[in-house]
Amino acid sequence: MDESIYWIVVVDDDIANLRLAGTILSENGMRVTALNSGRALLERIKAGITPDLILLDILMPGMDGFETFSELRRIESETSGKHIPVLFLTADDNKETREKALSLGALDLVTKPFVPELLTEKTEYYLTCGDCPPLRYSGSTVSSELLRQELKRQLIPFGEQVKENGALISDRPGFEAINRFMTRYTARYGGNVQRVLLKLSPASDDVPDSEVRKAADELEDGAGVLLRKSDVLYRSAPDSFLLLVPMVTEEELDGIIGRVISVWEKERGSSRVSISHASESLGDVREERPDIDGLDWRYAQMNLPNDRLLTNTVNEFAESMPDRLERLERSYSSIDKPDSLNSYRIEVHAMKSAAAAVGLLSLSGAARILEEAARSGSTADITALHPLFAKTWKQTYANVCGALGLEIRDENKAAAAKVSPALLDVLKNGIENMDTEAVDGALKKIMSREYDPGTAAVLQKLKKAAIEFDDSAFDIIKELLT
């Protein structure tokens, strides 16, 4: 495939996703245009652009991906009549989303955070295959699962199957196919896949060759117990095996080899045949990263193809964290309004996806819970969980900045000491209308946040005055707003 001729338009409201997709596809020879909204895409289409493929995010503020897609098809039908192929981007590849996307006429979905190998594979597949069925991938971003999916595909021509634990390959073409894949994989994306030679030898001169071969048969038969899900074992000679072990450190490799040998020796109950081993790396170990509580670097490395992109993306994410939280706080301040609830869902969805892309899995998981609450319309759950999430988000921001030597923004610290004007407005209206429920709700949200001692003391006065519907509350609110 001459990749250089293909033009891809990526549409996503999150700059980190645009940059990541653009880098992955550009490094594979494609021309990439990044747009941050559905309306921007439609304006370009009306102006006459005709890219070869569009990658379109689903959940975006204003016009979402489904609405954009429908309008795109309407414009195309009224002008050229030619439909540009579309793949939807989503962090929620569930049955409902997939069915709706395919029913509209999209070719497939690409799951975020992006797995570079899968993003490239799907893009190339739909650019070249014409009218073809969707690729069937799990969408997993876990390295062993990605390799496991590729193992299945690579082994099909050789009639081989991936076992419950790893793959046992019986012929050289099958092994060489996997070996080439892993070599390309590590050269392209980094990581440390080890190739290990396991050789069985007689422990003494009186051990015949037939006993060594029998011991090798036993090792082959027990491979299902010995291997991890992504490991590959090939019997290269009557007395020798080649073992491929992906994504391990040297210490982990020593432990895996030691386990293979000890389990095999225990099962045999004999020491007349011994195993020796030697290993070599098929890829360079990526640079060491500082420990950051809650950040899984190995997961992030699977999403970010090289160290330069990994560093830039994590740094940019850290720098964006105060702004992301500020936008979420604005929606939270009036969460009872439908428009604010939808905005909250979109913002927390983007936070979930971005946090996962850089390996902040627990933070992403917390955002997912809030997103589900917003999706279901449960403002009570959001009110209960949001303060803890915001606190965790701020702490993670401080942890990441501290570990990477980034400066913590002063305005972020100042913002934490201010009371939300939107919440104060809700409280003011509640007092004016003698609305107990509105006053209690606003006070609960205001008092759930952390403030400097002076602001906290003023808020205690405001709370007392507001509960009693005392006019002095208006003066206190005015003071807090100035």
Solvent accessible surface area in square Angstrom, and as a share of the most:
residue,aa,sasa,rsa
1,M,112,0.50
2,D,89,0.46
3,E,45,0.20
4,S,79,0.51
5,I,114,0.58
6,Y,33,0.13
7,W,40,0.14
8,I,0,0.00
9,V,0,0.00
10,V,0,0.00
11,V,0,0.00
12,D,1,0.00
13,D,48,0.25
14,D,8,0.04
15,I,102,0.52
16,A,15,0.12
17,N,7,0.03
18,L,9,0.05
19,R,94,0.34
20,L,4,0.02
21,A,0,0.00
22,G,13,0.13
23,T,24,0.14
24,I,2,0.01
25,L,0,0.00
26,S,56,0.36
27,E,97,0.43
28,N,20,0.10
29,G,38,0.37
30,M,9,0.04
31,R,141,0.51
32,V,38,0.22
33,T,27,0.16
34,A,54,0.42
35,L,11,0.05
36,N,96,0.49
37,S,35,0.23
38,G,1,0.01
39,R,143,0.52
40,A,26,0.20
41,L,0,0.00
42,L,10,0.05
43,E,115,0.52
44,R,101,0.37
45,I,16,0.08
46,K,132,0.56
47,A,86,0.66
48,G,53,0.51
49,I,35,0.18
50,T,78,0.45
51,P,5,0.03
52,D,56,0.29
53,L,0,0.00
54,I,0,0.00
55,L,0,0.00
56,L,0,0.00
57,D,2,0.01
58,I,18,0.09
59,L,21,0.11
60,M,4,0.02
61,P,71,0.45
62,G,75,0.72
63,M,31,0.14
64,D,39,0.20
65,G,0,0.00
66,F,27,0.11
67,E,92,0.41
68,T,0,0.00
69,F,2,0.01
70,S,56,0.36
71,E,46,0.21
72,L,0,0.00
73,R,37,0.14
74,R,111,0.40
75,I,9,0.04
76,E,5,0.02
77,S,74,0.48
78,E,118,0.53
79,T,100,0.58
80,S,82,0.53
81,G,50,0.48
82,K,130,0.55
83,H,94,0.42
84,I,5,0.03
85,P,44,0.28
86,V,0,0.00
87,L,0,0.00
88,F,0,0.00
89,L,0,0.00
90,T,6,0.04
91,A,11,0.08
92,D,20,0.10
93,D,55,0.28
94,N,71,0.36
95,K,153,0.65
96,E,141,0.63
97,T,22,0.13
98,R,46,0.17
99,E,96,0.43
100,K,100,0.42
101,A,0,0.00
102,L,60,0.30
103,S,90,0.58
104,L,64,0.32
105,G,41,0.40
106,A,7,0.06
107,L,50,0.25
108,D,0,0.00
109,L,1,0.00
110,V,7,0.04
111,T,31,0.18
112,K,7,0.03
113,P,14,0.09
114,F,0,0.00
115,V,6,0.03
116,P,3,0.02
117,E,24,0.11
118,L,17,0.08
119,L,0,0.00
120,T,4,0.02
121,E,38,0.17
122,K,14,0.06
123,T,0,0.00
124,E,42,0.19
125,Y,60,0.23
126,Y,8,0.03
127,L,26,0.13
128,T,74,0.43
129,C,44,0.27
130,G,53,0.51
131,D,154,0.80
132,C,25,0.15
133,P,98,0.62
134,P,32,0.20
135,L,31,0.15
136,R,169,0.62
137,Y,38,0.14
138,S,70,0.45
139,G,18,0.17
140,S,29,0.18
141,T,12,0.07
142,V,74,0.42
143,S,13,0.08
144,S,35,0.23
145,E,48,0.22
146,L,5,0.03
147,L,0,0.00
148,R,33,0.12
149,Q,38,0.17
150,E,8,0.03
151,L,0,0.00
152,K,94,0.40
153,R,108,0.39
154,Q,29,0.13
155,L,1,0.00
156,I,123,0.63
157,P,104,0.65
158,F,65,0.27
159,G,64,0.61
160,E,23,0.10
161,Q,123,0.55
162,V,24,0.14
163,K,91,0.39
164,E,127,0.57
165,N,52,0.26
166,G,0,0.00
167,A,0,0.00
168,L,38,0.19
169,I,1,0.01
170,S,86,0.56
171,D,51,0.26
172,R,112,0.41
173,P,69,0.43
174,G,0,0.00
175,F,6,0.03
176,E,67,0.30
177,A,7,0.06
178,I,0,0.00
179,N,24,0.12
180,R,133,0.48
181,F,2,0.01
182,M,0,0.00
183,T,56,0.33
184,R,132,0.48
185,Y,4,0.01
186,T,4,0.02
187,A,89,0.69
188,R,96,0.35
189,Y,16,0.06
190,G,19,0.18
191,G,7,0.06
192,N,9,0.04
193,V,0,0.00
194,Q,12,0.05
195,R,57,0.21
196,V,0,0.00
197,L,73,0.36
198,L,2,0.01
199,K,80,0.34
200,L,2,0.01
201,S,37,0.24
202,P,65,0.41
203,A,59,0.45
204,S,54,0.35
205,D,155,0.80
206,D,99,0.51
207,V,9,0.05
208,P,69,0.43
209,D,98,0.51
210,S,63,0.41
211,E,37,0.16
212,V,9,0.05
213,R,110,0.40
214,K,126,0.53
215,A,0,0.00
216,A,0,0.00
217,D,65,0.33
218,E,65,0.29
219,L,1,0.01
220,E,44,0.20
221,D,122,0.63
222,G,25,0.24
223,A,3,0.02
224,G,34,0.33
225,V,96,0.55
226,L,5,0.02
227,L,10,0.05
228,R,83,0.30
229,K,91,0.39
230,S,2,0.01
231,D,1,0.00
232,V,0,0.00
233,L,4,0.02
234,Y,12,0.05
235,R,54,0.20
236,S,34,0.22
237,A,37,0.29
238,P,82,0.52
239,D,37,0.19
240,S,11,0.07
241,F,0,0.00
242,L,33,0.16
243,L,2,0.01
244,L,0,0.00
245,V,0,0.00
246,P,2,0.01
247,M,19,0.08
248,V,4,0.02
249,T,53,0.31
250,E,120,0.54
251,E,134,0.60
252,E,76,0.34
253,L,8,0.04
254,D,94,0.49
255,G,47,0.45
256,I,24,0.12
257,I,5,0.02
258,G,36,0.34
259,R,111,0.40
260,V,4,0.03
261,I,31,0.16
262,S,61,0.39
263,V,36,0.21
264,W,7,0.02
265,E,75,0.34
266,K,172,0.73
267,E,135,0.60
268,R,46,0.17
269,G,69,0.67
270,S,36,0.23
271,S,97,0.63
272,R,98,0.36
273,V,2,0.01
274,S,49,0.32
275,I,20,0.10
276,S,61,0.40
277,H,91,0.41
278,A,62,0.48
279,S,59,0.38
280,E,89,0.40
281,S,57,0.37
282,L,28,0.14
283,G,13,0.13
284,D,123,0.64
285,V,95,0.55
286,R,25,0.09
287,E,95,0.43
288,E,157,0.70
289,R,37,0.14
290,P,56,0.35
291,D,142,0.73
292,I,12,0.06
293,D,122,0.63
294,G,40,0.38
295,L,16,0.08
296,D,60,0.31
297,W,32,0.11
298,R,91,0.33
299,Y,40,0.15
300,A,0,0.00
301,Q,25,0.11
302,M,15,0.07
303,N,0,0.00
304,L,0,0.00
305,P,3,0.02
306,N,41,0.21
307,D,39,0.20
308,R,139,0.51
309,L,4,0.02
310,L,0,0.00
311,T,48,0.28
312,N,60,0.31
313,T,7,0.04
314,V,3,0.01
315,N,39,0.20
316,E,59,0.27
317,F,5,0.02
318,A,0,0.00
319,E,95,0.43
320,S,27,0.17
321,M,1,0.00
322,P,11,0.07
323,D,54,0.28
324,R,10,0.04
325,L,8,0.04
326,E,87,0.39
327,R,89,0.32
328,L,0,0.00
329,E,30,0.13
330,R,141,0.51
331,S,12,0.08
332,Y,1,0.00
333,S,3,0.02
334,S,22,0.14
335,I,0,0.00
336,D,110,0.57
337,K,121,0.51
338,P,111,0.70
339,D,120,0.62
340,S,17,0.11
341,L,32,0.16
342,N,71,0.37
343,S,48,0.31
344,Y,0,0.00
345,R,52,0.19
346,I,11,0.06
347,E,31,0.14
348,V,0,0.00
349,H,7,0.03
350,A,15,0.12
351,M,1,0.00
352,K,3,0.01
353,S,2,0.01
354,A,4,0.03
355,A,0,0.00
356,A,10,0.08
357,A,7,0.05
358,V,2,0.01
359,G,0,0.00
360,L,3,0.01
361,L,67,0.33
362,S,82,0.53
363,L,6,0.03
364,S,10,0.07
365,G,32,0.30
366,A,34,0.26
367,A,0,0.00
368,R,110,0.40
369,I,101,0.51
370,L,2,0.01
371,E,0,0.00
372,E,80,0.36
373,A,8,0.06
374,A,5,0.04
375,R,108,0.39
376,S,88,0.57
377,G,37,0.36
378,S,31,0.20
379,T,38,0.22
380,A,78,0.60
381,D,70,0.36
382,I,0,0.00
383,T,23,0.13
384,A,70,0.54
385,L,69,0.34
386,H,2,0.01
387,P,31,0.20
388,L,118,0.59
389,F,8,0.03
390,A,7,0.05
391,K,117,0.49
392,T,55,0.32
393,W,2,0.01
394,K,67,0.28
395,Q,102,0.45
396,T,14,0.08
397,Y,6,0.02
398,A,35,0.27
399,N,49,0.25
400,V,1,0.01
401,C,2,0.01
402,G,60,0.58
403,A,40,0.31
404,L,49,0.24
405,G,69,0.66
406,L,41,0.20
407,E,147,0.66
408,I,50,0.25
409,R,69,0.25
410,D,98,0.51
411,E,98,0.44
412,N,25,0.13
413,K,124,0.52
414,A,51,0.39
415,A,58,0.45
416,A,36,0.28
417,A,30,0.23
418,K,138,0.59
419,V,13,0.07
420,S,18,0.11
421,P,90,0.56
422,A,43,0.33
423,L,2,0.01
424,L,0,0.00
425,D,76,0.39
426,V,47,0.27
427,L,0,0.00
428,K,71,0.30
429,N,66,0.34
430,G,2,0.02
431,I,6,0.03
432,E,94,0.42
433,N,110,0.56
434,M,128,0.57
435,D,60,0.31
436,T,81,0.47
437,E,147,0.66
438,A,32,0.25
439,V,2,0.01
440,D,74,0.38
441,G,32,0.30
442,A,3,0.02
443,L,9,0.05
444,K,129,0.55
445,K,15,0.06
446,I,0,0.00
447,M,59,0.26
448,S,48,0.31
449,R,49,0.18
450,E,112,0.50
451,Y,37,0.14
452,D,56,0.29
453,P,116,0.73
454,G,47,0.45
455,T,22,0.13
456,A,39,0.30
457,A,57,0.44
458,V,31,0.18
459,L,2,0.01
460,Q,104,0.46
461,K,136,0.58
462,L,1,0.00
463,K,78,0.33
464,K,130,0.55
465,A,8,0.06
466,A,0,0.00
467,I,96,0.49
468,E,101,0.45
469,F,51,0.21
470,D,61,0.32
471,D,105,0.54
472,S,51,0.33
473,A,0,0.00
474,F,57,0.24
475,D,100,0.52
476,I,23,0.12
477,I,3,0.02
478,K,138,0.58
479,E,101,0.45
480,L,40,0.20
481,L,92,0.46
482,T,136,0.79
